[in-house]
Structure formats: C-alpha cells, structure tokens
Amino acid sequence: MLRDYQQEMLDRLERAWRKHRSVLVQMPTGTGKTVLLAEELRREEQRMTPASQILVVAHRRELIAQIRQTIAALGIEGDDIVVESIQKLARGGYPTPNPSPKKGGEFSPSLVVIDEAHHALAKTYRMLWERWPKAKFLGLTATPCRLGGDGFTDLFDVLLQSWPIQEFIDKGWLSDFEYVSARPDSRMVRQVRLLKKRSAGDYQETEMATVLDVPESIAHLYETYRQFAWGKKGIVYAINRRHAEHIAKYYREQGVSCAVIDSKTPVKERERLVEAYRGQDEETKIDVLVNVDIFGEGFDVPEVEFIQLARPTLSLSKYLQQVGRGMRVSKGKPHVTILDQVGLYQTFGLPTDSRDWERMFLGKATGKGETDVVRGLVVQDEEDDRTLANLEMVRIKRRGERHTGLEIFMQNGKFGVMRNGRVSCPAKFKRIERLSKESGFYALGIYNILQWEKVEEATSVIDSKGVDLNIKLLGKVEWNGEYFFGMVKFYNQTNFVNCWDPVGKSYYDQLPDFERIAGVEIAAAREHGSYSSDDYCRKLRYSTGKVSPRFQVWEMFYNRYIIIARDYLVVKNDHNHAYRICGYVGDGIVVQSENSYGFMKIGPDGKKGVALSSTPPGMTKVFDSRLLGLKRVVQ
C-alpha cells in the first residue's frame, strides 16, 4: 500500500506528464523511491501500446537487484519491463526487442526510468536521450545537485520536490537522529581544512589517506564509537580499501564483529557479508560494515543504528546519501546516531537543513559544501565533559531535539548564545558561565581586554533573552541578588570592587547601598580613592536608556508627583523609567521622548502632553524650582 506522500507524488507526476516529456523527482533517501518507481511502471503498463516497452537504468548491481525484487514483489515484472545497468548499455548491450511476434523490430521504450538520476549528466546517460528521442524520461534522486553546479534542464523539463526531511521525521516516515560532530577546532577538522588537492571537484583520495589513515585517527574513530554507539549495528564510510581494512582490523582487535566491503568485493562474498550483517546468529553476525562508497546508494537495511563518517567530502549528494542510509525506520530502533568524525557538519549543516533543490536543478547553485563557513555547535551538557574534551567531539542534536529556548554554541573557538535556533549573542566569548534561574539572567560571558598594559579577563552579562548587555567588569564576577560585582587589584596594589547595578544600568566603584529619597529608589556608593562626601556617587535606579549620570542630593527636587535629579525626570507612577530633561517652559518640563526621535512636555503633576516634533518656543535651560512648585531634597 502506498504511503500518503508516495500517492501525492504519483498524482503530481501524472499531471506533469500532460505538459512535459522528461520529469525529475526528488525524494529523500529512505522514503521509498523504488516503490514509487514500481507503481509508476504499473501505471505506464496500462497506458502502453502493444509494441511498447519500459527501460529502467541503474548504475550499481545492488540497485538493479533491488528494483527487480520490488517490481516482482508487486506482480508487475514481465517482458515489457527491462532493468539494465548503464555500464552494459554504454558498451552497446542494448535490450533485444520483445519476443512477441507483434513487437518485432528495434527495442524502443515508451518510458526510460533513471534511478539515482543525479548521475544523469554523465555522457553515458546522455546517449539514452539521443537514442530514444520520442520516449518519456523519469529521473529519481534524493539529491538533484552536482559538485560543479551543472543544471539538469537540458535533460529534464521540470523538478518535482517531495517534503523536507524534517517533515518525514515528524510524521514517522524517517528515523530521527542524534548528531555527534568533531568540534570545529579539533585536530581532525584542522587537518581536513588543510586538504587542498582536488580530484573531479572533491578531495583527492591519496591526500585524504595520507592525513587520516594513521593509527591515531583510527584509534579516535573507535573511541568515538565506543563512547556514543557501543553495541549498535552500523556502517563506517572509509576513504579507500586500505583505510577500511585498517579500521576493521582495529575494531576487531577491540572485540567488535566487523568486516570490509567495497565495489571489488566478489558478488557472492558481498551477498554473504550483507546477509551476516542482517542476521542475528551470534557466531556469524556482523555488527559493523566498513565500506568504500558502496553503501552510499541502494543499500536498504533499516536496522542501521549508527553511521560513522570517516572520510571527508565536498559533495552534498554523497553526504546526504551516506547519512540517509541510517534514517530508515525500523522496529525497536528509536533513532540513528551519526558520528561525524571529519566535521562534515561544518561543511553541510544537519541533514534536516533546508536546501534549495530548485536552484540546484536549474544550475544556479552547486551541490558543493561550503568550506569557508564556520557553523556554530550547540554545546550540550554532558555527564562526562572530560571524556568529550579528550574525544574532541560534541553533540549537536539529540533525538527529538529542536532548538528552543536559550543554548550556548561554539563557533571558530568562541562561545555565544542562540535563542530558538537563532543567534542572539554572537560567538565572541572565551567561555560562558551559566547563572541560576533565580538571578533573572542567563549567563556571564568572559572575554579578554588590554588593561594596565596587560591582558586581563573582563566579564559581561547575558540577559534572559540571550542578549549581551555589553558590561565590562573585572576580576571574578558574582551575583549577590541585587547587582554583579568583581574584585580586582588596582595597579597590582589595592584590591577594589567594581559593580554593575542591572536595575539602574549603572557602574559603581564600591558595593552600593540602596535607599529611597523623596519616593524614588537611589543607589549610592563612594567613588574609588575618595573620602569626601561630595564624591559620594548617587544614581537613579530607573531605566534611562543608558547608564544614569551621577548626581548629588542637593541636585534633587520633588513634589508628590515627580522628582528631578540633575538632568533626569522621574514620574513617580511611571515605574522604572526616567526621562532625559531637554529644558523648561513656564508650566512644565520638556523631555526627550522614549523613542529618542521627538519631545514631550510633562507637567508638575506628572501628566504627559502630546508628542512634539521639535522643542517648543520659549524653552529655557534655566531651572526654577519655584515656578514648578518643587522642594529641594536636603540631607
């Protein structure tokens, strides 16, 4: 029985045939393209004339066997349908005409189906269009893209896209995954970034092997497997046969049932190994298959519980085909674990990232990874941070996890904060220390500054929305329930405290006292190095849009409705806001509007007038408390 998305795609394909001769269908790996193909063959059979036939073309024997098995299981295999390899066709091994007397003459299919059609730009495929110019062509692929950015429009008229991978996961048609990646500053990723030589647009095999096929790297592969996927059934993608044999040998020495398989493995031996991998017999079963490219396409074993990426690539198609092998749903398999040893996340992002297949189909974007982009890694809390640090690995995504709320991420060796999956504080801190929820803030961000001709650590505060408040406090910073304070040596001699009051957005050189004067809250502290009462620093604990200026008590005037503190006006029933005073008129105070683009007049009774685009005529900078009926605060 067809799944809903398969039925939907078949209906779309039916409509496309009315306008187009050649159609390319995109569906993610593991969503049943072969089943869709078989059902389309059934429909085409019903439309065929007696002299018509169908040709299905694939490039691997596993794909050919899989297609033949699927269409036979659906009861539609017959002389009308030929499944053949592109290699045989390229050598001139064209199918013979149908043996029926009514179907004599040259083989001439009414429909040609290209499986894994992202390969179709090769010359061996193009000759199919040239040989049968009147046939319909159907291409199937998970990744309609090419490394060089070539489009497909000279072969296919239109692209039909299926759902995004995340939607297939959400609806239960694909397995969820957890993604464990090498850190962007890890030794392995640094080595990969040094690879320069290219072969056909991708990394050169010889150079990859020279860098990665070494005992230290292979031991690192095993330690990562042991930490994150021990006892699970999985596939390791190696660089070449020699690299694969080295990996398998090391795994076997550690007690893991492991085997190597590649395109040169004899057919019978390959079938035996795959059967042992699928099996449960304790004496013959294989838990880990180390392969070289052969399981990128056409390997249908839903039981794959982990994928280990041990070879770099710049090909988006290869990356998605490889990780997709583990995303088939299987009973008793809660998710697949992806062990990205070579930092392919930094090149391609997650498998579920949004991708513009239409632009790639049109040749306006390449299927090549971005090596100059450094993606942030969300730093998850782990039980054993020491072990993870030794492995140089970090979890990016756990099963069922969506980026919601605040998360710390790392990018290019620095730390920042994301909110609901979007960067709210750029990665600029050397480390981030979480604060308790009771503080009302998220974390402290520590960075380096040049202070007194040497490098010192400074600390900023990240608020509950993940935004950096751009604070500069020195020394070991703590939160005492009302303000942040740090202790630092002044010119290596005297210890002094530096404080930041988040309510008034103000700095102090000593721990402040809080008091109420004339009905408003004031923070007060003596300034560093001064013992004069005139230098006793007082600031409003009200939001002024920036740091509140200091003032003295004798600069404060009040009545029951308002208070003036030097250059600021506080309306007593307007909580936690202070207005910057621009001047005075006979019956009120002119202040800057909250948006800083206009002005507003506020009367001695605290009532706000209309917004003004400019200062009113007759405004003066001279303050006369008698005209406003205000009293001076006296201490």
FIROKE-526972 format. One record per residue (C-alpha): x, y, z; residue in three letters. Coordinates in steps of 0.2 Angstrom, whole numbers, plus 5000, padded with zeros to 4 digits. Layout:
# FIROKE-526972
XYZALA;...
//
This chain:
# FIROKE-526972
500050005000MET;500750174995LEU;501150305008ARG;500250475008ASP;501750565001TYR;502050424988GLN;500250444982GLN;500450634982GLU;502050624971MET;501250504959LEU;499750614957ASP;500950764954ARG;501950654941LEU;500350614932GLU;499950804930ARG;501750834925ALA;501650704910TRP;500250814902ARG;501450954900LYS;503250884900HIS;504150734892ARG;505550724904SER;505250744923VAL;506550734938LEU;505850684955VAL;506750724971GLN;506350614987MET;507550595002PRO;508550435005THR;507450305014GLY;505750375008THR;505450234996GLY;505850294978LYS;505950114972THR;504150084977VAL;503650244969LEU;504550184953LEU;503750014953ALA;501950094955GLU;502350214940GLU;502850064930LEU;501249984934ARG;500350144928ARG;501350154912GLU;501049974908GLU;499150014907GLN;499550164895ARG;500750064884MET;500350014866THR;500649834861PRO;502349874854ALA;502949974869SER;504249934882GLN;505050014898ILE;506850034902LEU;507450054919VAL;509350114921VAL;510450104937ALA;512250114939HIS;512549984953ARG;512149794954ARG;511349824971GLU;510149944964LEU;509749834949ILE;509349684961ALA;508349794972GLN;507249864958ILE;506949694951ARG;506449624968GLN;505249764971THR;504349764955ILE;504249574955ALA;503549584973ALA;502249694966LEU;501749574952GLY;502249684938ILE;503849604931GLU;503649554913GLY;504449554896ASP;503849734894ASP;505049794908ILE;506949794906VAL;508049834920VAL;509849864915GLU;511549944920SER;512150104912ILE;513850014910GLN;513149874899LYS;512150004889LEU;513650114887ALA;514649954880ARG;513249944867GLY;512249804876GLY;510549864871TYR;509049764876PRO;508349654862THR;506549684856PRO;505149594865ASN;505049414858PRO;503149434855SER;502849424836PRO;501849594837LYS;503349684844LYS;504649654832GLY;505949774826GLY;507249884836GLU;506949904855PHE;506150064858SER;505550104875PRO;504050224878SER;504750264896LEU;506550264902VAL;506750274921VAL;508450334928ILE;508750284946ASP;509950394956GLU;509750524942ALA;511050654949HIS;512250544939HIS;511250584923ALA;512450724917LEU;513750594913ALA;514050564894LYS;513550384896THR;511750434902TYR;511550574889ARG;511650454875MET;509950374881LEU;509050544876TRP;509950544860GLU;509550354856ARG;507650374860TRP;507150554857PRO;505250504857LYS;505250414874ALA;504750494891LYS;506050504904PHE;505850494923LEU;507350534934GLY;507350484953LEU;508550554965THR;508750614983ALA;509950754978THR;509750844962PRO;511350934963CYS;513150924956ARG;514850974963LEU;515251084948GLY;513551174948GLY;512851104932ASP;511051114930GLY;509850974924PHE;508751074912THR;509551004896ASP;508950834901LEU;507350864912PHE;506050984909ASP;505451004927VAL;505850954945LEU;504550884957LEU;505150904975GLN;504550804990SER;504350855008TRP;505850915018PRO;506750785028ILE;506150865045GLN;504350835039GLU;504650655035PHE;505450635053ILE;504050725061ASP;502750615053LYS;503650455057GLY;504250405039TRP;506050435043LEU;507050395059SER;507550535070ASP;509450565073PHE;510650625085GLU;512150705078TYR;513950705086VAL;515250805077SER;517050845078ALA;517251015086ARG;517751155073PRO;519451175082ASP;519850995084SER;521450915077ARG;520450815064MET;519450965057VAL;521051065056ARG;521850935046GLN;520450915034VAL;520451105032ARG;522251095026LEU;521750975011LEU;522051074995LYS;522150954981LYS;520550914972ARG;520050774960SER;518450794950ALA;518050934962GLY;518150834978ASP;519650794989TYR;520950694982GLN;520950514989GLU;522850504991THR;523050655001GLU;521550615012MET;522350445016ALA;524050525020THR;523250635033VAL;521850525040LEU;522450345038ASP;523550345053VAL;523550255069PRO;523050405080GLU;521550445069SER;520950265068ILE;521050245087ALA;520050415088HIS;518650335077LEU;518550185089TYR;518550285105GLU;517050395097THR;516150235093TYR;516450165110ARG;515850325118GLN;514250355108PHE;513750195099ALA;514450045108TRP;513449885104GLY;512549965090LYS;512449905072LYS;513150025059GLY;514150075044ILE;515850165043VAL;516250265027TYR;518150255024ALA;519250335011ILE;519850185001ASN;520049995003ARG;521750015013ARG;520950135025HIS;519450025028ALA;520549875031GLU;521549975044HIS;519850025053ILE;519149855053ALA;520749775060LYS;520749895074TYR;518949875078TYR;519149685078ARG;520649695090GLU;519449785102GLN;518149645101GLY;516949715088VAL;516249605074SER;516749705059CYS;517049675040ALA;517649775025VAL;516549785009ILE;516849884993ASP;516549884974SER;517949754972LYS;517249634984THR;516649474974PRO;514749474972VAL;514549314982LYS;515649374996GLU;514649544996ARG;513049454997GLU;513649345012ARG;514349495021LEU;512649595019VAL;511749435025GLU;512849415040ALA;512549605044TYR;510649575043ARG;510749415053GLY;510649385072GLN;511649225073ASP;512949265087GLU;514349165078GLU;514149235061THR;513349405063LYS;514249565059ILE;513949725068ASP;514949855058VAL;515249855040LEU;516749975034VAL;516350015016ASN;517050125002VAL;515650224993ASP;514650064990ILE;513350095003PHE;513050274998GLY;511650224986GLU;510550074985GLY;510849985002PHE;509249955010ASP;509449895028VAL;508349985040PRO;509249915055GLU;510750035054VAL;510850115071GLU;512450225068PHE;513350305053ILE;515150345055GLN;515850475043LEU;517750445042ALA;518150525025ARG;517950705021PRO;516950755005THR;516450914997LEU;514950834989SER;513250874996LEU;512550724987SER;513750604994LYS;513550675012TYR;511650655011LEU;511650485003GLN;512850425017GLN;511950495032VAL;510250445024GLY;510750255025ARG;510350265043GLY;508750355043MET;507650215038ARG;506350175051VAL;506550005060SER;505549925074LYS;506449945090GLY;507650075083LYS;507250245092PRO;508450345082HIS;510150335072VAL;511750405079THR;512850505066ILE;514650505071LEU;515450645060ASP;517250625063GLN;517850745050VAL;516750895053GLY;515550875038LEU;514350975048TYR;515451125046GLN;515351105028THR;513551055025PHE;512551085041GLY;511250955048LEU;510350835036PRO;508750925040THR;509351095035ASP;508351175022SER;509051165004ARG;508551254988ASP;508451104976TRP;507651204963GLU;509151324961ARG;510251174960MET;509151094947PHE;509251254937LEU;511151264939GLY;511051424949LYS;511851344965ALA;513151204967THR;513051044977GLY;514751084984LYS;514951115003GLY;515551275010GLU;517251265017THR;517351445022ASP;515851445033VAL;516051405051VAL;514451345059ARG;514051355077GLY;514051205088LEU;512751205101VAL;513651155117VAL;512651015126GLN;512850975144ASP;513650805146GLU;513950685160GLU;515750675157ASP;516450835150ASP;518250775152ARG;517950625141THR;517150735127LEU;518650855128ALA;519850715125ASN;518750655110LEU;518650825103GLU;516850785099MET;515250875104VAL;513350835102ARG;512450955090ILE;510750875090LYS;509950745101ARG;508450635096ARG;506850735096GLY;507850895100GLU;507351065092ARG;508251225095HIS;507051305108THR;507551425122GLY;509251485125LEU;510851375121GLU;512651405121ILE;513551375105PHE;515351375099MET;515951455083GLN;517851475077ASN;518451435095GLY;517251565103LYS;515651555113PHE;513951635110GLY;512151615113VAL;510651565102MET;508851595106ARG;507551475097ASN;508951425085GLY;509451595080ARG;511051685086VAL;510551815099SER;512351845105CYS;513751825093PRO;515151705097ALA;516451815105LYS;516751755122PHE;518251645128LYS;517051555139ARG;515251575146ILE;514751535164GLU;512851495167ARG;511951595181LEU;510551525192SER;508751555186LYS;508451655201GLU;509551795196SER;508451835181GLY;509951825169PHE;510651685158TYR;512551685159ALA;514151785161LEU;515251805146GLY;517151815149ILE;518251895136TYR;520051975136ASN;520452155136ILE;522052255137LEU;522052335155GLN;523552425163TRP;524652365148GLU;524252185151LYS;522952065145VAL;521552045159GLU;519951955159GLU;518352055158ALA;516551995161THR;514952045153SER;513151995157VAL;511951905145ILE;510151935149ASP;508651815150SER;508351845131LYS;510151795127GLY;510751965123VAL;512452035128ASP;512252185139LEU;514052245135ASN;514652255153ILE;516452275157LYS;516852205175LEU;518552145180LEU;519052005192GLY;518051855197LYS;516251915195VAL;514751865206GLU;512951895208TRP;512351945225ASN;510551955222GLY;510452145218GLU;512052185207TYR;513552105199PHE;515252135207PHE;517052095204GLY;518652115214MET;520252175205VAL;521952245210LYS;522252425206PHE;524052435198TYR;524452275207ASN;524252355224GLN;522552395231THR;521052275229ASN;519452365224PHE;517752315220VAL;516852365204ASN;515052335202CYS;513652345190TRP;511852385195ASP;510652305182PRO;509152405188VAL;509952575186GLY;511152515172LYS;512552595182SER;514352555187TYR;515052595205TYR;516752585212ASP;516152515228GLN;514752405234LEU;513252525233PRO;511852555246ASP;510052575241PHE;508952695248GLU;507352795244ARG;507352985243ILE;505853085240ALA;504952925235GLY;506152855222VAL;507552725223GLU;509352785223ILE;510952685223ALA;512452765232ALA;514252725234ALA;515852815237ARG;516952835222GLU;518652755222HIS;520052845230GLY;518952975238SER;518353005256TYR;517453165253SER;515553165255SER;515453275239ASP;516153125229ASP;514853005236TYR;514052945220CYS;512152935218ARG;511252875203LYS;509452835199LEU;508852655199ARG;507752695184TYR;508052655166SER;508752805156THR;509152715140GLY;510952715145LYS;512052725161VAL;511252855173SER;512453005177PRO;512953035195ARG;512253175205PHE;512253245222GLN;510753255234VAL;510653445233TRP;510353425214GLU;508653335218MET;507053425218PHE;505253345221TYR;503453355224ASN;502153215227ARG;502153185208TYR;503853205201ILE;505653215205ILE;507153295196ILE;508853235198ALA;510053345189ARG;509753305171ASP;508353175173TYR;506453175177LEU;505553035186VAL;503653025186VAL;503352935202LYS;501952825195ASN;502952785179ASP;503952645186HIS;505752615181ASN;505852745168HIS;506752915169ALA;506653045155TYR;508153155150ARG;507753335153ILE;508053455137CYS;507353615145GLY;505953705154TYR;504453815149VAL;503353905161GLY;502153765165ASP;503153615163GLY;504753515159ILE;505253475141VAL;505953295140VAL;506653185126GLN;505353055120SER;505652875124GLU;506052835106ASN;507352975106SER;506653055090TYR;505553195097GLY;505053285113PHE;503653285126MET;503053405139LYS;502753345157ILE;501853455169GLY;502253465188PRO;500853355191ASP;501653215181GLY;500353225167LYS;501153195149LYS;500753315135GLY;500653275116VAL;502253225107ALA;503253365099LEU;504253365084SER;505353505090SER;505753595106THR;504353725110PRO;504653915108PRO;505153995124GLY;506053845131MET;507553885143THR;508953785150LYS;508753885166VAL;507853785180PHE;506753875193ASP;506053765206SER;504853895212ARG;503953905196LEU;503653725196LEU;503253715215GLY;504653595219LEU;505653565235LYS;507453535236ARG;508053375245VAL;509153415260VAL;510153295270GLN;
//
